[in-house]
Amino acid sequence: MKGEVIFLYAFDVAQEISTGGVGEVLSEKPFPFEIRMDRNLPKDMPLYKPLAIQPPNLSVLLGGVPVRLLIRIYDVGVVTVMMRATFECQNLASLMRFHSPTLDDGSVPADAAAKLCQQACDGLKDWMVGYTPFSAPEAYTVFCLTDLGAETDANGWLLSQRREVAGLLAETSPSSLSEAQVTEILRIQRSFESSDLAIIDWDAALVVDLTGYVDDVLYALELANLQLEEFRVMDSRLDQYLDRAYLDLERRPFPLFGGSGKVLRQLRRIRVDVAKLADQVTHITKFFGDWHLARVYLGARDRFYLDQWRASVEQRLAQLDKLYSVAHAEMNEQRMLWLEIVIVVFFAIDLVLLSIVKR
């Protein structure tokens, strides 16, 4: 068997990146990334095209094999790093080592990806809005097979290798897996022709394409992995914003004189920013003219629980809306109370003055 192992890393680096103005990154000129469309699809159906750069191979080898790089820049504030290394193997068990890979110098690919991302961010700083120091990326591993030896039917090959495939994706000995777990791991399968197959699991995927072209399926998986990173980051930030907003509202000493106003402005800004970002992140997969790629993406969305992550973000946005409404109503009530007190005071003064004048 021959193929490639692909490591995908998605880094949330900013609120937004103005990709239209980017001229050069890592001494390379970016280009709009496009996938090859081999299947029939509506010609006027738009497909999101991020900026991409292809720097020289990684300076360190992986198991004696060069590592090819591809960096993509998304206007939703995400930079992705893809690392690709070819392999030849007799069986799937020999690919287990790629779940915890080590470069020939002892470092790990995730650290090299983080370094490349930081270098890319240094070149993108003039086009980044709301830069945020990134933490651990959302990582995903894809095993791509482009040669199965004498076998020409990918789906028929899977029937004879289902336990081995499940063991590879679960990073577990095939013999120790229960039949129910094997079935669950292989549950999300997509195939267009007998020569191609995609099996999507939570931490890794197996893609078979005997024509040798896998970039279209990889792009669909990368978009789903990117969305997982963004929703995860948004969910975490919303938790922090809510906790801080509750504390701010509890500590304000003089709501009439602007204590609440500042909190309300922060809540309003956060609501707009997060709602806008959530919409943009969802929009990048709004159109998939290729129905097969759409099914691959929907399978990844199901496996990554993207709908649940989106629902969690929307729930926290609803909590922000409620908190904003409650705080705004409370502030208005207190202002009205003070206004009524001022009116009563002036009315009392007016009565006193009238009684003095009559005397």
URQUIKA-V402660 format. One record per residue. N is the residue number from 1. RES is the residue in three letters. PHI is phi in whole degrees, 0 to 359 (* if undefined). D_LAST is the distance of its C-alpha to the last C-alpha in Angstrom with 1 decimal. Layout:
BEGIN
n/res/phi/d_last
N/RES/PHI/D_LAST
N/RES/PHI/D_LAST
END
This chain:
BEGIN
n/res/phi/d_last
1/MET/*/110.9
2/LYS/230/109.1
3/GLY/174/105.5
4/GLU/225/102.3
5/VAL/253/99.6
6/ILE/240/96.2
7/PHE/252/93.1
8/LEU/255/89.8
9/TYR/229/86.7
10/ALA/247/83.2
11/PHE/246/80.6
12/ASP/275/76.9
13/VAL/241/76.1
14/ALA/196/73.0
15/GLN/287/70.5
16/GLU/198/72.4
17/ILE/233/75.4
18/SER/279/75.6
19/THR/294/79.4
20/GLY/296/79.7
21/GLY/261/79.4
22/VAL/290/81.8
23/GLY/254/84.7
24/GLU/204/86.6
25/VAL/222/86.4
26/LEU/53/88.9
27/SER/62/90.9
28/GLU/237/91.5
29/LYS/272/90.3
30/PRO/293/88.5
31/PHE/223/89.8
32/PRO/294/88.3
33/PHE/282/90.0
34/GLU/230/91.8
35/ILE/258/94.0
36/ARG/281/97.2
37/MET/258/97.0
38/ASP/263/100.3
39/ARG/257/99.2
40/ASN/292/98.2
41/LEU/200/94.5
42/PRO/299/92.2
43/LYS/288/92.5
44/ASP/265/89.0
45/MET/278/87.4
46/PRO/287/85.5
47/LEU/229/86.1
48/TYR/300/83.8
49/LYS/236/85.6
50/PRO/285/84.4
51/LEU/283/85.5
52/ALA/225/88.6
53/ILE/226/90.5
54/GLN/238/93.9
55/PRO/289/94.4
56/PRO/301/97.7
57/ASN/305/99.0
58/LEU/303/97.5
59/SER/292/99.3
60/VAL/251/100.2
61/LEU/276/102.5
62/LEU/243/102.0
63/GLY/62/105.2
64/GLY/80/107.1
65/VAL/246/105.6
66/PRO/298/103.4
67/VAL/247/99.8
68/ARG/278/98.5
69/LEU/238/94.9
70/LEU/213/92.5
71/ILE/246/88.8
72/ARG/239/86.4
73/ILE/242/82.9
74/TYR/251/80.3
75/ASP/289/77.1
76/VAL/278/75.3
77/GLY/91/75.5
78/VAL/239/78.8
79/VAL/243/82.0
80/THR/249/85.1
81/VAL/238/88.3
82/MET/246/91.6
83/MET/242/94.7
84/ARG/231/98.0
85/ALA/221/101.4
86/THR/280/104.6
87/PHE/207/106.8
88/GLU/229/110.0
89/CYS/211/110.6
90/GLN/269/112.9
91/ASN/210/110.3
92/LEU/290/106.6
93/ALA/299/106.5
94/SER/290/107.2
95/LEU/272/103.8
96/MET/304/101.9
97/ARG/297/101.7
98/PHE/282/99.3
99/HIS/290/96.5
100/SER/230/96.1
101/PRO/286/97.7
102/THR/227/98.3
103/LEU/290/99.3
104/ASP/295/102.4
105/ASP/267/100.5
106/GLY/94/98.9
107/SER/277/95.4
108/VAL/249/93.9
109/PRO/301/93.2
110/ALA/299/89.5
111/ASP/291/89.0
112/ALA/295/90.9
113/ALA/295/88.8
114/ALA/297/85.6
115/LYS/295/87.0
116/LEU/296/87.8
117/CYS/297/84.4
118/GLN/297/82.7
119/GLN/296/85.0
120/ALA/295/84.1
121/CYS/296/80.4
122/ASP/299/80.8
123/GLY/278/82.3
124/LEU/257/79.6
125/LYS/301/76.5
126/ASP/286/75.5
127/TRP/246/75.5
128/MET/262/73.8
129/VAL/248/70.2
130/GLY/68/68.6
131/TYR/299/71.7
132/THR/231/71.9
133/PRO/304/74.6
134/PHE/277/76.9
135/SER/252/78.2
136/ALA/299/81.2
137/PRO/281/82.4
138/GLU/275/83.1
139/ALA/254/86.9
140/TYR/209/89.5
141/THR/246/93.3
142/VAL/234/95.5
143/PHE/263/99.3
144/CYS/249/101.0
145/LEU/250/104.6
146/THR/244/106.5
147/ASP/211/110.1
148/LEU/254/111.2
149/GLY/76/114.8
150/ALA/281/117.0
151/GLU/283/114.1
152/THR/243/112.7
153/ASP/245/110.5
154/ALA/296/107.3
155/ASN/289/106.3
156/GLY/293/109.8
157/TRP/297/109.6
158/LEU/298/106.4
159/LEU/301/108.1
160/SER/272/110.5
161/GLN/236/108.0
162/ARG/299/104.9
163/ARG/290/104.8
164/GLU/295/105.4
165/VAL/295/102.7
166/ALA/298/100.2
167/GLY/296/101.2
168/LEU/295/100.7
169/LEU/290/97.2
170/ALA/269/96.2
171/GLU/53/97.8
172/THR/218/99.7
173/SER/300/103.3
174/PRO/304/104.3
175/SER/291/106.2
176/SER/271/103.2
177/LEU/281/101.0
178/SER/284/100.7
179/GLU/296/101.6
180/ALA/296/98.0
181/GLN/289/96.7
182/VAL/300/99.4
183/THR/297/98.3
184/GLU/294/94.6
185/ILE/297/95.4
186/LEU/269/97.5
187/ARG/297/95.1
188/ILE/263/93.6
189/GLN/238/96.5
190/ARG/225/96.7
191/SER/211/99.9
192/PHE/256/100.7
193/GLU/233/104.4
194/SER/293/107.1
195/SER/268/107.0
196/ASP/228/103.3
197/LEU/196/101.1
198/ALA/225/97.8
199/ILE/240/96.7
200/ILE/247/93.2
201/ASP/243/92.1
202/TRP/294/88.9
203/ASP/256/90.2
204/ALA/202/93.2
205/ALA/224/94.9
206/LEU/243/98.6
207/VAL/240/99.3
208/VAL/244/102.8
209/ASP/211/103.9
210/LEU/284/107.5
211/THR/279/106.9
212/GLY/94/105.3
213/TYR/255/101.9
214/VAL/237/99.0
215/ASP/297/96.2
216/ASP/292/94.6
217/VAL/293/94.3
218/LEU/299/93.1
219/TYR/295/90.4
220/ALA/297/89.1
221/LEU/292/89.1
222/GLU/294/87.4
223/LEU/296/84.5
224/ALA/294/84.0
225/ASN/294/84.2
226/LEU/297/81.6
227/GLN/296/79.2
228/LEU/300/79.7
229/GLU/298/78.8
230/GLU/292/75.6
231/PHE/294/74.4
232/ARG/296/75.1
233/VAL/294/73.1
234/MET/298/70.2
235/ASP/298/70.1
236/SER/294/70.1
237/ARG/293/67.4
238/LEU/296/65.1
239/ASP/301/65.5
240/GLN/295/64.3
241/TYR/298/61.4
242/LEU/296/60.2
243/ASP/299/60.4
244/ARG/293/58.6
245/ALA/295/55.9
246/TYR/299/55.3
247/LEU/294/54.9
248/ASP/297/52.6
249/LEU/292/50.3
250/GLU/287/50.3
251/ARG/269/49.6
252/ARG/297/46.8
253/PRO/273/43.7
254/PHE/230/41.0
255/PRO/301/41.9
256/LEU/294/38.8
257/PHE/258/39.9
258/GLY/112/43.4
259/GLY/300/45.5
260/SER/286/46.3
261/GLY/302/46.6
262/LYS/297/49.5
263/VAL/296/51.3
264/LEU/297/50.8
265/ARG/296/52.3
266/GLN/296/55.3
267/LEU/298/55.8
268/ARG/297/55.6
269/ARG/295/58.2
270/ILE/296/60.5
271/ARG/302/60.4
272/VAL/295/61.4
273/ASP/299/64.1
274/VAL/291/65.7
275/ALA/298/65.7
276/LYS/296/67.2
277/LEU/295/69.9
278/ALA/300/70.8
279/ASP/293/71.3
280/GLN/294/73.4
281/VAL/297/75.5
282/THR/290/76.3
283/HIS/294/76.9
284/ILE/294/79.9
285/THR/246/81.9
286/LYS/293/80.6
287/PHE/239/83.8
288/PHE/234/87.2
289/GLY/296/89.6
290/ASP/279/92.5
291/TRP/296/92.3
292/HIS/297/94.4
293/LEU/294/92.1
294/ALA/298/89.1
295/ARG/291/90.8
296/VAL/297/91.4
297/TYR/298/87.8
298/LEU/298/86.7
299/GLY/295/89.1
300/ALA/293/87.6
301/ARG/298/84.1
302/ASP/294/85.1
303/ARG/292/86.7
304/PHE/275/83.9
305/TYR/57/81.3
306/LEU/295/79.3
307/ASP/297/77.6
308/GLN/292/76.3
309/TRP/296/75.1
310/ARG/297/73.3
311/ALA/298/71.7
312/SER/296/70.6
313/VAL/297/69.0
314/GLU/295/67.3
315/GLN/297/66.0
316/ARG/290/64.4
317/LEU/296/62.9
318/ALA/296/61.4
319/GLN/295/60.0
320/LEU/297/58.5
321/ASP/301/57.0
322/LYS/295/55.5
323/LEU/297/54.2
324/TYR/298/52.7
325/SER/296/51.1
326/VAL/297/49.7
327/ALA/295/48.3
328/HIS/293/46.8
329/ALA/295/45.2
330/GLU/296/43.9
331/MET/295/42.4
332/ASN/295/40.8
333/GLU/297/39.3
334/GLN/292/37.9
335/ARG/294/36.4
336/MET/296/34.8
337/LEU/300/33.4
338/TRP/296/31.9
339/LEU/296/30.6
340/GLU/296/28.9
341/ILE/299/27.4
342/VAL/298/26.1
343/ILE/297/24.6
344/VAL/297/22.9
345/VAL/298/21.5
346/PHE/294/20.2
347/PHE/296/18.8
348/ALA/296/17.0
349/ILE/299/15.6
350/ASP/299/14.5
351/LEU/297/12.6
352/VAL/297/11.0
353/LEU/296/10.1
354/LEU/297/8.8
355/SER/294/6.5
356/ILE/292/5.3
357/VAL/295/5.4
358/LYS/296/3.8
359/ARG/289/0.0
END
